[in-house]
Amino acid sequence: MGFFAMLNPIGNLPVFIGLVAGFDRNTQRKVALRSVIVAFVIIAIFSIFGHIIFRMFGITLPAFQIAGGVIVFMIGYNLLNAKDSMMHSQAPMAREDLEKLAEDMAITPLGTPLLAGPGTISAAMNFVGRKSIRLMNLV
């Protein structure tokens, strides 16, 4: 339940619908699948190696949460300002450009930071805990 609350699929649904509204059903499914896979990989990596990565770079968990919150705020602010993107431009785009836009959109902002954001990563690292990392003698 903790991951469901942190991933917030119901709250992220309007953002997803707004971003993929101009794509066909097949592309929308690809974007959704790719963003979930990206989020899963990021959460898995930070669940296993998060404390090691943070210690290696000297990052504390609260500092990461603050920096991540600033990034999420900036993305949300840009979404609220309704700035024109390549997808919403009046000029027709080539199919290759639309596919590239869909791939990019699946990684950011959908995969990260909306699904696998700082809160989700922090929760994953806390759920795993430090003891499992020390058992592997990696620290």
Secondary structure, DSSP 8 states (H G I E B T S, - for coil): -HHHHHH-HHHHHHHHHHHHTTS-HHHHHHHHHHHHHHHHHHHHHHHHHHHHHHHHHT--HHHHHHHHHHHHHHHHHHHHTT---STT-SS---HHHHHHHHHHHIIIIIIIIIIS-HHHHHHHHHHH-HHHHHHTT--
